[in-house]
Amino acid sequence: MLNTDVCRKARLSRDPRFDGKFFTAVKTTGIYCRTICPVSPPKEINVEYYTSAIECANAGFRPCLRCRPDSAPTSQAWKGVNATLDRAIKLIEEGALQSASLTELADRLGISDRYLRKLFKQHLGTSPKSYALYQQCLFAKQLLHQTHLPITEVALASGFSSIRRFNDCFKSQLELTPSSLRKSGHQQGKALSLKLYYRPPFNWAHMQSILKARSIDGLEWCESEQYGRTFNWFGTKGHFSATHDQDNHLFTVEIELDNITHLKQVVNNIKRVLDLDVDMQVIEHDLQQCFIDEFTINSGIRLPGVWNIFEAGIRAVLGQQISVNAARNLVEKLVSELGEQQGNYVYFPTAKAIAASELTFFKIPEARKQTLRNLAQHFVENEPGFESSYGDYVCDPAEWAKLKGIGPWTIEYAQLRGLSDPDIFLAGDLGVKKSIQQLSPYLKAGFSPEQVSPWRSYLTFQLWSHL
């Protein structure tokens, strides 16, 4: 339940730390806003508070055209307590209901479609299809506000198969028409620009240093305020550059891709790689409980992601028991030898390319080469359509333990960075062990990583940050 007193203080102060955690609906205007809305704040008697945009819509409110709720950092309205619902929403946001039926989605989750509808009704107050449709419309609204893409391309990028369907849904869901939000002018070139917001604190200097130390020329680029890379997603190839704006708590992201129908999934994955939707206040409160009051943790330490679980797994195998710089050199060699080159850009090698290679260009033990081939072959055999679909994976990474040469550290590191799993503690990592030893005078008696579950991944990076 929302605390109305906290919500009142947050909206009156326009505190960006609450952006996206709740929305303010104004009864006199029928509009709902973000906490940072620049308009004059309404009287408390005229407002209601909701935990999600879909709840505002169900109550009859439409999004504000000034603060644009569609741009707010995502908050988990279901509070992250139901793993099935969590994965269902992730799949829906990746377009699962655009390409399959509700029954097929339920089968994929291992539940009945009736139970899936019950979960959505209980936690979000709406049906899965209504949730999916509203998210499509909010993303379309963001594109209409922030880009000059033609309305036809906005419709395709948002998951609509026809302009008529797009117009009807947009009007019924948001009580607006696409043309009323259309900016003048036309998109120049293939690139498009979006603003992706986050809730502070965000220690960008720390994340940037991690990404830069592991960046591969041609595949990635990393400057003081910018990170970018090439990607392959559902057969769609492209690249992005994300520039940090600390004053406004956002990243301006320039994206170029050859199939705009997968834009939403690409944007969602960029947000995961940069860890933009997390609520650091909640996490840091839990982390601080592990330390004595006199010790202050490093604030804003987030999870720097790798584009997908396959790449994270290959990087983890190559990084076993060697330094970060040595591992980077091996990954760079792999990419230069087997990656697909397009102009100044290169794409991470496919599973088929690695599985079929003898890897003779590597000066590493033959057993390590075989481990790489085994992991790649595992994806070829167990991930249907993986070469054209770098999205949701089917197999649990825990199954990699069956492959010779892959142990707990490799699996957990891949989950940590390739899936951005928030609850991975690398207990066997030498850096983690060394940090715990160094910080032992500041740890509370009886310290255990279990104390901060489900945020143990953030504890791992927090410990690394003190080395």
C-alpha positions as CSV (number, residue, x, y, z in Angstrom):
1,M,0.0,0.0,0.0
2,L,1.2,3.5,-0.8
3,N,1.9,5.9,2.0
4,T,0.0,9.0,1.1
5,D,2.1,11.2,3.3
6,V,5.3,10.1,1.6
7,C,3.7,10.4,-1.8
8,R,2.6,14.0,-1.0
9,K,6.1,15.0,0.1
10,A,7.7,13.4,-2.9
11,R,5.4,15.1,-5.5
12,L,5.7,18.5,-3.8
13,S,9.5,18.3,-3.8
14,R,9.6,16.8,-7.3
15,D,12.1,14.3,-5.9
16,P,13.5,12.3,-8.9
17,R,14.3,9.3,-6.6
18,F,10.5,8.5,-6.6
19,D,10.2,8.9,-10.4
20,G,8.2,5.9,-11.7
21,K,7.6,4.4,-8.2
22,F,4.1,5.9,-8.1
23,F,2.0,8.2,-10.2
24,T,-0.2,11.2,-9.2
25,A,-3.7,11.2,-10.7
26,V,-5.5,14.6,-10.7
27,K,-9.3,14.1,-10.3
28,T,-10.2,17.6,-11.6
29,T,-8.3,17.2,-14.9
30,G,-8.4,13.4,-15.5
31,I,-4.7,13.3,-16.0
32,Y,-1.9,11.3,-14.2
33,C,1.7,12.6,-13.8
34,R,5.2,11.6,-12.7
35,T,6.6,13.0,-9.4
36,I,8.8,15.3,-11.4
37,C,6.0,17.0,-13.4
38,P,6.8,20.7,-13.9
39,V,3.2,22.0,-13.7
40,S,1.9,23.7,-10.5
41,P,1.1,21.0,-8.0
42,P,-2.6,20.4,-7.5
43,K,-4.3,20.5,-4.1
44,E,-4.0,17.3,-2.1
45,I,-7.8,16.9,-2.0
46,N,-7.8,16.6,-5.8
47,V,-5.2,13.8,-6.1
48,E,-5.0,10.1,-5.9
49,Y,-1.9,7.9,-5.9
50,Y,-1.3,4.8,-8.0
51,T,1.6,2.4,-8.1
52,S,1.6,1.9,-11.9
53,A,0.5,3.6,-15.1
54,I,-1.9,0.7,-15.9
55,E,-3.7,1.3,-12.7
56,C,-4.1,5.0,-13.6
57,A,-5.6,4.0,-16.9
58,N,-8.0,1.5,-15.4
59,A,-9.2,4.3,-13.1
60,G,-10.0,6.5,-16.1
61,F,-7.0,8.8,-16.2
62,R,-4.9,9.7,-19.2
63,P,-1.1,10.4,-19.3
64,C,0.2,14.0,-18.9
65,L,1.7,15.6,-22.0
66,R,4.1,17.7,-20.0
67,C,5.9,15.1,-17.8
68,R,5.2,12.2,-20.1
69,P,4.7,9.2,-17.8
70,D,5.7,6.9,-20.6
71,S,9.3,8.1,-20.1
72,A,9.5,7.3,-16.3
73,P,11.9,4.6,-15.1
74,T,10.0,1.3,-14.8
75,S,8.9,0.1,-11.4
76,Q,7.8,-3.4,-10.6
77,A,4.2,-2.9,-9.7
78,W,4.0,-6.5,-8.6
79,K,6.8,-5.9,-6.1
80,G,8.9,-8.6,-7.5
81,V,7.4,-11.3,-5.3
82,N,6.1,-13.7,-8.0
83,A,8.8,-15.2,-10.3
84,T,6.1,-16.5,-12.7
85,L,4.5,-13.0,-13.1
86,D,8.0,-11.4,-13.3
87,R,8.9,-13.6,-16.3
88,A,5.5,-13.3,-17.9
89,I,5.8,-9.5,-17.9
90,K,9.3,-9.7,-19.2
91,L,8.2,-11.9,-22.1
92,I,5.2,-9.7,-22.8
93,E,7.4,-6.7,-23.0
94,E,9.6,-8.6,-25.5
95,G,6.5,-9.0,-27.7
96,A,5.4,-12.5,-26.7
97,L,1.7,-11.7,-27.2
98,Q,2.3,-10.0,-30.5
99,S,3.6,-13.3,-32.0
100,A,1.7,-15.9,-30.0
101,S,-1.6,-16.5,-28.1
102,L,-2.2,-16.2,-24.4
103,T,-2.4,-20.0,-24.2
104,E,1.0,-20.4,-25.9
105,L,2.5,-17.9,-23.4
106,A,1.0,-19.7,-20.5
107,D,2.4,-23.0,-21.8
108,R,5.8,-21.4,-22.1
109,L,5.5,-20.4,-18.4
110,G,4.3,-23.9,-17.4
111,I,0.9,-22.7,-16.1
112,S,-2.6,-22.5,-17.4
113,D,-3.9,-19.4,-19.1
114,R,-6.6,-19.1,-16.4
115,Y,-3.9,-18.9,-13.7
116,L,-2.0,-16.4,-15.7
117,R,-5.0,-14.1,-16.0
118,K,-5.6,-14.5,-12.3
119,L,-2.0,-13.4,-11.5
120,F,-2.4,-10.2,-13.6
121,K,-5.7,-9.4,-12.2
122,Q,-4.5,-9.9,-8.6
123,H,-1.3,-7.9,-8.9
124,L,-2.0,-5.4,-11.7
125,G,-5.7,-5.2,-11.8
126,T,-5.9,-6.0,-15.5
127,S,-5.6,-8.8,-18.1
128,P,-2.3,-9.9,-19.7
129,K,-3.6,-8.7,-23.2
130,S,-4.7,-5.3,-21.8
131,Y,-1.4,-4.9,-20.0
132,A,0.5,-5.7,-23.3
133,L,-1.6,-3.3,-25.3
134,Y,-1.2,-0.4,-22.9
135,Q,2.6,-0.9,-22.8
136,Q,2.6,-0.8,-26.6
137,C,0.7,2.4,-26.6
138,L,3.0,4.0,-24.0
139,F,6.1,3.1,-26.0
140,A,4.4,4.5,-29.1
141,K,3.7,7.7,-27.2
142,Q,7.4,7.9,-26.2
143,L,8.5,7.5,-29.8
144,L,6.0,10.2,-31.0
145,H,7.3,12.6,-28.4
146,Q,11.0,12.0,-28.8
147,T,11.6,11.0,-32.4
148,H,10.6,12.1,-35.9
149,L,9.8,8.6,-37.1
150,P,6.9,8.4,-39.5
151,I,3.7,7.3,-37.8
152,T,3.8,4.1,-39.8
153,E,7.2,3.2,-38.4
154,V,6.1,4.1,-34.9
155,A,3.2,1.7,-35.3
156,L,5.5,-1.1,-36.4
157,A,8.1,-0.4,-33.7
158,S,5.4,-0.6,-31.1
159,G,4.1,-4.0,-32.3
160,F,1.1,-3.0,-34.3
161,S,0.6,-4.7,-37.7
162,S,-1.6,-1.9,-39.2
163,I,-2.1,1.8,-38.9
164,R,-5.8,1.5,-38.4
165,R,-5.3,-0.9,-35.5
166,F,-2.7,1.4,-34.1
167,N,-4.9,4.5,-34.3
168,D,-7.9,2.8,-32.7
169,C,-5.9,1.3,-29.8
170,F,-4.0,4.6,-29.2
171,K,-7.2,6.5,-29.0
172,S,-9.0,4.0,-26.8
173,Q,-6.1,3.4,-24.4
174,L,-4.8,7.0,-24.1
175,E,-7.7,9.1,-25.2
176,L,-5.3,10.7,-27.7
177,T,-4.5,10.4,-31.4
178,P,-1.1,9.7,-32.8
179,S,-1.3,12.7,-35.1
180,S,-2.0,15.1,-32.1
181,L,1.4,14.2,-30.7
182,R,3.3,14.1,-34.0
183,K,6.3,16.4,-34.1
184,S,7.0,18.2,-37.3
185,G,9.8,17.2,-39.6
186,H,11.2,13.8,-40.6
187,Q,13.7,11.4,-39.2
188,Q,17.1,12.1,-40.7
189,G,19.0,8.9,-41.5
190,K,18.5,5.6,-39.8
191,A,19.4,6.6,-36.3
192,L,16.9,7.6,-33.7
193,S,17.3,9.2,-30.3
194,L,15.5,8.4,-27.0
195,K,15.8,9.7,-23.5
196,L,15.9,6.9,-20.9
197,Y,15.5,8.1,-17.3
198,Y,16.7,6.5,-14.0
199,R,16.2,7.2,-10.3
200,P,19.3,8.4,-8.5
201,P,21.8,7.6,-7.1
202,F,23.8,6.3,-10.1
203,N,27.6,5.9,-9.8
204,W,28.2,6.2,-13.6
205,A,32.0,6.6,-13.1
206,H,32.2,3.2,-11.5
207,M,30.0,1.5,-14.1
208,Q,32.0,3.2,-16.9
209,S,35.3,2.0,-15.5
210,I,34.1,-1.6,-15.5
211,L,32.7,-1.4,-19.1
212,K,35.8,0.4,-20.4
213,A,38.2,-2.1,-18.9
214,R,36.3,-4.9,-20.8
215,S,35.4,-3.1,-24.0
216,I,36.4,-4.6,-27.3
217,D,37.4,-2.4,-30.2
218,G,34.7,-2.3,-33.0
219,L,32.2,-4.2,-30.8
220,E,32.1,-1.6,-28.1
221,W,33.1,2.0,-27.4
222,C,33.4,3.7,-24.0
223,E,34.2,7.3,-23.2
224,S,33.9,9.4,-20.0
225,E,30.2,9.9,-20.4
226,Q,29.2,7.4,-23.1
227,Y,28.9,3.7,-23.7
228,G,27.9,2.0,-26.9
229,R,28.1,-1.3,-28.8
230,T,26.8,-3.4,-31.7
231,F,24.1,-5.9,-31.1
232,N,22.1,-8.7,-32.7
233,W,18.6,-9.2,-31.5
234,F,16.0,-11.5,-33.1
235,G,18.1,-11.3,-36.3
236,T,18.0,-7.5,-36.1
237,K,21.5,-6.0,-36.3
238,G,22.4,-2.5,-35.2
239,H,24.3,-0.4,-32.6
240,F,23.6,2.2,-29.9
241,S,25.4,4.9,-28.0
242,A,24.2,6.0,-24.6
243,T,25.4,9.4,-23.3
244,H,25.0,10.1,-19.6
245,D,23.3,13.3,-18.3
246,Q,23.8,13.4,-14.6
247,D,22.0,16.7,-14.0
248,N,18.7,15.3,-15.6
249,H,19.1,11.7,-14.4
250,L,18.9,10.2,-17.9
251,F,20.8,8.7,-20.8
252,T,20.3,10.0,-24.3
253,V,20.5,6.9,-26.4
254,E,21.1,7.0,-30.2
255,I,20.0,3.7,-31.8
256,E,20.5,2.5,-35.4
257,L,19.0,-0.9,-36.4
258,D,17.9,-2.6,-39.6
259,N,14.5,-3.7,-38.4
260,I,12.5,-1.3,-36.4
261,T,9.9,-3.9,-35.4
262,H,12.2,-5.0,-32.6
263,L,13.0,-1.5,-31.3
264,K,11.1,-2.0,-28.0
265,Q,12.9,-5.2,-27.1
266,V,16.3,-3.5,-28.0
267,V,15.4,-0.5,-25.8
268,N,14.4,-2.8,-22.9
269,N,17.8,-4.6,-23.2
270,I,19.7,-1.4,-23.2
271,K,18.0,-0.4,-20.0
272,R,19.0,-3.8,-18.5
273,V,22.6,-3.5,-19.6
274,L,22.8,0.0,-17.9
275,D,20.6,-1.2,-15.0
276,L,18.3,1.9,-15.3
277,D,15.1,0.6,-13.7
278,V,16.4,-0.5,-10.3
279,D,15.4,1.3,-7.1
280,M,18.9,1.9,-5.5
281,Q,17.4,3.4,-2.3
282,V,15.8,0.2,-1.4
283,I,18.9,-1.9,-2.2
284,E,21.3,0.4,-0.4
285,H,19.2,0.4,2.7
286,D,19.4,-3.4,2.8
287,L,23.2,-3.4,2.0
288,Q,23.9,-1.0,4.7
289,Q,22.5,-3.4,7.3
290,C,25.5,-5.6,6.7
291,F,27.9,-3.0,7.9
292,I,28.4,-1.1,11.1
293,D,26.9,2.4,11.3
294,E,30.3,4.1,11.1
295,F,30.9,2.6,7.7
296,T,29.2,4.1,4.6
297,I,28.9,2.0,1.4
298,N,29.7,3.3,-2.0
299,S,26.5,4.7,-3.3
300,G,25.0,4.2,-6.7
301,I,26.8,0.9,-7.6
302,R,24.7,-0.8,-10.2
303,L,25.1,-4.0,-12.4
304,P,26.9,-3.4,-15.7
305,G,25.4,-5.9,-18.1
306,V,26.6,-7.9,-21.1
307,W,24.2,-7.9,-24.2
308,N,23.0,-11.5,-23.8
309,I,23.6,-14.7,-21.8
310,F,25.6,-16.4,-24.6
311,E,28.2,-13.6,-24.9
312,A,28.4,-13.5,-21.1
313,G,29.0,-17.2,-20.9
314,I,31.8,-17.1,-23.5
315,R,33.4,-14.1,-21.8
316,A,33.2,-16.0,-18.4
317,V,34.9,-19.1,-19.8
318,L,37.7,-17.0,-21.3
319,G,38.0,-15.1,-18.0
320,Q,38.5,-18.2,-15.8
321,Q,41.4,-17.7,-13.4
322,I,43.1,-14.9,-15.3
323,S,43.2,-11.1,-15.0
324,V,40.6,-8.7,-16.5
325,N,43.1,-7.4,-19.0
326,A,44.2,-10.9,-20.1
327,A,40.5,-12.0,-20.5
328,R,39.8,-8.9,-22.6
329,N,42.7,-9.7,-24.9
330,L,41.3,-13.2,-25.5
331,V,37.7,-11.9,-26.2
332,E,39.2,-9.3,-28.6
333,K,41.0,-12.1,-30.4
334,L,37.8,-14.2,-30.7
335,V,35.8,-11.2,-32.0
336,S,38.4,-10.2,-34.6
337,E,38.8,-13.8,-35.9
338,L,35.1,-15.0,-35.8
339,G,33.0,-11.8,-35.5
340,E,31.1,-10.5,-38.5
341,Q,32.7,-7.3,-39.8
342,Q,30.5,-4.5,-41.2
343,G,32.5,-1.3,-42.0
344,N,33.9,0.0,-38.7
345,Y,31.7,-2.3,-36.7
346,V,32.0,-5.9,-35.7
347,Y,29.4,-8.2,-34.2
348,F,30.0,-10.8,-31.5
349,P,30.6,-14.3,-33.0
350,T,27.6,-16.6,-33.4
351,A,27.2,-19.9,-31.5
352,K,27.6,-21.7,-34.8
353,A,30.8,-19.9,-35.7
354,I,32.4,-20.8,-32.4
355,A,31.2,-24.4,-32.4
356,A,32.6,-25.0,-35.9
357,S,36.0,-23.4,-35.3
358,E,39.1,-25.2,-34.2
359,L,40.1,-22.0,-32.4
360,T,43.7,-22.4,-33.5
361,F,44.3,-18.7,-33.1
362,F,44.1,-19.0,-29.3
363,K,47.2,-19.7,-27.3
364,I,45.2,-21.4,-24.5
365,P,45.0,-25.0,-23.3
366,E,43.1,-27.3,-25.7
367,A,40.7,-28.2,-22.8
368,R,39.6,-24.5,-22.6
369,K,39.0,-24.4,-26.4
370,Q,36.8,-27.5,-26.1
371,T,34.9,-25.9,-23.3
372,L,34.2,-22.9,-25.6
373,R,33.0,-25.2,-28.4
374,N,30.9,-27.2,-26.0
375,L,29.1,-24.2,-24.7
376,A,28.5,-22.8,-28.2
377,Q,27.2,-26.3,-29.4
378,H,24.9,-26.3,-26.4
379,F,23.3,-23.2,-27.7
380,V,23.1,-24.5,-31.2
381,E,21.3,-27.6,-30.1
382,N,19.2,-26.4,-27.2
383,E,18.2,-22.8,-28.2
384,P,15.8,-23.1,-31.1
385,G,16.5,-20.3,-33.6
386,F,19.2,-18.9,-31.4
387,E,21.3,-17.6,-34.4
388,S,18.3,-15.4,-35.4
389,S,17.0,-14.9,-31.9
390,Y,19.2,-13.5,-29.3
391,G,16.3,-12.7,-27.0
392,D,14.7,-14.9,-24.3
393,Y,16.6,-18.1,-23.7
394,V,15.1,-21.5,-23.1
395,C,17.6,-23.4,-21.1
396,D,18.6,-22.7,-17.5
397,P,22.3,-21.7,-17.3
398,A,22.5,-24.1,-14.4
399,E,22.5,-26.9,-17.1
400,W,25.9,-25.7,-18.3
401,A,27.3,-27.5,-15.2
402,K,27.0,-30.7,-17.4
403,L,29.6,-29.3,-19.7
404,K,33.2,-30.2,-18.9
405,G,35.2,-27.1,-17.9
406,I,32.3,-25.1,-16.6
407,G,31.9,-24.7,-12.9
408,P,29.7,-22.6,-10.5
409,W,31.8,-19.3,-10.9
410,T,31.4,-19.4,-14.7
411,I,27.6,-20.0,-14.5
412,E,27.0,-17.4,-11.8
413,Y,29.1,-14.8,-13.5
414,A,27.2,-15.3,-16.8
415,Q,23.9,-15.0,-14.9
416,L,25.2,-11.9,-13.1
417,R,26.1,-10.0,-16.2
418,G,24.2,-11.7,-19.1
419,L,20.8,-11.8,-17.3
420,S,21.4,-9.1,-14.7
421,D,20.1,-11.5,-12.1
422,P,19.9,-9.4,-8.9
423,D,20.6,-12.2,-6.5
424,I,23.9,-13.8,-7.4
425,F,26.7,-13.8,-4.8
426,L,30.1,-14.9,-6.2
427,A,31.3,-16.5,-3.0
428,G,34.1,-18.3,-4.7
429,D,35.5,-15.2,-6.4
430,L,39.0,-14.3,-5.2
431,G,38.2,-10.6,-5.3
432,V,35.1,-11.0,-3.2
433,K,37.0,-13.1,-0.7
434,K,39.8,-10.5,-0.5
435,S,37.3,-7.6,-0.1
436,I,35.4,-9.4,2.7
437,Q,38.8,-9.9,4.5
438,Q,39.7,-6.2,4.1
439,L,36.3,-5.0,5.3
440,S,35.9,-7.5,8.1
441,P,36.3,-4.8,10.8
442,Y,33.3,-3.0,9.3
443,L,31.0,-6.0,8.9
444,K,28.4,-6.6,11.5
445,A,28.8,-9.8,13.7
446,G,27.1,-12.7,12.0
447,F,27.5,-11.2,8.5
448,S,25.9,-13.4,5.8
449,P,25.2,-12.6,2.2
450,E,21.7,-14.2,2.7
451,Q,20.9,-11.1,4.7
452,V,20.6,-9.0,1.6
453,S,18.7,-11.4,-0.6
454,P,17.4,-10.8,-3.3
455,W,20.1,-8.1,-3.8
456,R,23.2,-10.3,-3.5
457,S,24.5,-9.3,-6.9
458,Y,24.7,-5.7,-5.7
459,L,26.6,-6.9,-2.6
460,T,29.1,-8.6,-5.0
461,F,29.7,-5.4,-6.9
462,Q,29.8,-3.4,-3.7
463,L,32.5,-5.6,-2.4
464,W,34.5,-5.4,-5.7
465,S,34.2,-1.6,-5.5
466,H,36.2,-1.5,-2.3
467,L,39.2,-3.4,-3.7
